[in-house]
Amino acid sequence: MTYCLGLSLDEGLVFASDSRTNAGVDYVTTYSKMHLFTPAEDRLFVILSAGNLATTQEVINHIQRDIDYPTGGTNLSNVKYLFEAAEYVGKISQEVQLQHSHALSHTGVSGETTLLIGGQIKGQPHGLMLIYPQGNYITSSPQTPYLQIGESKYGKPALDRIANPGLSLAEGARLCLVSLDATTRSNITVGPPFEVATYEKDALKLNCRCSFDETDPYLINLRESWNSGINAVFRGLPPFESNTQEQQPIEFPVAQQAGQMMTPPDQTT
């Protein structure tokens, strides 16, 4: 499994990904899931990937081939809008998945890949989009300025509480690392090295692209500070006080016959 996320902020974009891939617990390897494309001076794209590694690599190879050897068709060098880039990448992804779907269906292996694409074309606003395996896509919004792919549930709470378009790029990068680290704490299939990249709007080049391994001093400090901060907040919460009034036991209906599952009131099965 993997975990990647992106933030679309007023200042620009933040991209983050882990680097762990696995084909079972006895085969764990490291691959970058962050792919940078600058096919012309007036544009920049970053693609993050989650899903079948072979599918992802083939999709990325096809995108680069179309840039290197254009045939007059659509590629990242000539799209005019970010949504056209998302449509193009989604089409490539669908074609690759379809090519291998028959063979993979006989082995029980999923060939699906989910992608995040973000960036900017000169004269257009910067943006971030999520491309589903089916080729369609959604975009981030001011209300939901982040998008996630892969093992997203463990890193989501911090994003829901903190992420907003007004964050600085540095604050966004810090939040992404917190989200990644929280995921590794609960899921062994996600792990360092973590890659983080920031993009300032209209710059058409990355501000930074950093990698943090397990022993990185900053990552360790961030983890320890976050954990100690959460514990300090918990200890400062209002104390729990049991109700001194006599509590009435909850009664559940008796099953009509032996072996019938009892259903609590106000619930459906």
Secondary structure as the mmCIF struct_conf table of DSSP 4:
data_model
#
loop_
_struct_conf.conf_type_id
_struct_conf.id
_struct_conf.beg_label_comp_id
_struct_conf.beg_label_asym_id
_struct_conf.beg_label_seq_id
_struct_conf.end_label_comp_id
_struct_conf.end_label_asym_id
_struct_conf.end_label_seq_id
STRN STRN1 TYR A 3 SER A 8
BEND BEND1 ASP A 10 GLU A 11
STRN STRN2 GLY A 12 SER A 17
STRN STRN3 ARG A 20 ASN A 22
BEND BEND2 ALA A 23 GLY A 24
TURN_TY1_P TURN_TY1_P1 VAL A 25 ASP A 26
STRN STRN4 VAL A 28 THR A 30
STRN STRN5 MET A 34 ALA A 40
TURN_TY1_P TURN_TY1_P2 GLU A 41 ASP A 42
STRN STRN6 ARG A 43 GLY A 51
HELX_RH_AL_P HELX_RH_AL_P1 LEU A 53 ASP A 68
BEND BEND3 TYR A 69 TYR A 69
BEND BEND4 GLY A 72 GLY A 73
TURN_TY1_P TURN_TY1_P3 LEU A 76 ASN A 78
BEND BEND5 LYS A 80 TYR A 81
HELX_RH_AL_P HELX_RH_AL_P2 LEU A 82 SER A 105
TURN_TY1_P TURN_TY1_P4 HIS A 106 GLY A 108
STRN STRN7 THR A 113 ILE A 121
TURN_TY1_P TURN_TY1_P5 LYS A 122 GLY A 123
BEND BEND6 GLN A 124 GLN A 124
STRN STRN8 GLY A 127 ILE A 131
TURN_TY1_P TURN_TY1_P6 PRO A 133 GLN A 134
BEND BEND7 GLY A 135 GLY A 135
STRN STRN9 TYR A 137 THR A 139
BEND BEND8 PRO A 142 THR A 144
STRN STRN10 TYR A 146 GLY A 150
BEND BEND9 GLU A 151 GLU A 151
TURN_TY1_P TURN_TY1_P7 LYS A 153 GLY A 155
HELX_RH_AL_P HELX_RH_AL_P3 LYS A 156 ILE A 162
TURN_TY1_P TURN_TY1_P8 PRO A 165 GLY A 166
BEND BEND10 LEU A 167 LEU A 167
HELX_RH_AL_P HELX_RH_AL_P4 LEU A 169 SER A 186
TURN_TY1_P TURN_TY1_P9 ILE A 188 THR A 189
BEND BEND11 PRO A 192 PRO A 192
HELX_LH_PP_P HELX_LH_PP_P1 PRO A 193 PRO A 193
STRN STRN11 PHE A 194 GLU A 200
TURN_TY1_P TURN_TY1_P10 LYS A 201 ASP A 202
BEND BEND12 LYS A 205 LYS A 205
STRN STRN12 LEU A 206 PHE A 212
TURN_TY1_P TURN_TY1_P11 GLU A 214 THR A 215
HELX_RH_AL_P HELX_RH_AL_P5 PRO A 217 ARG A 235
TURN_TY1_P TURN_TY1_P12 GLY A 236 GLY A 236
BEND BEND13 LEU A 237 LEU A 237
HELX_LH_PP_P HELX_LH_PP_P2 PRO A 238 PHE A 240
BEND BEND14 GLN A 245 GLN A 245
HELX_LH_PP_P HELX_LH_PP_P3 GLU A 246 ILE A 250
HELX_LH_PP_P HELX_LH_PP_P4 PRO A 253 ALA A 255
BEND BEND15 GLN A 256 GLN A 257
TURN_TY1_P TURN_TY1_P13 ALA A 258 GLY A 259
HELX_LH_PP_P HELX_LH_PP_P5 GLN A 260 MET A 262
TURN_TY1_P TURN_TY1_P14 PRO A 265 ASP A 266
#
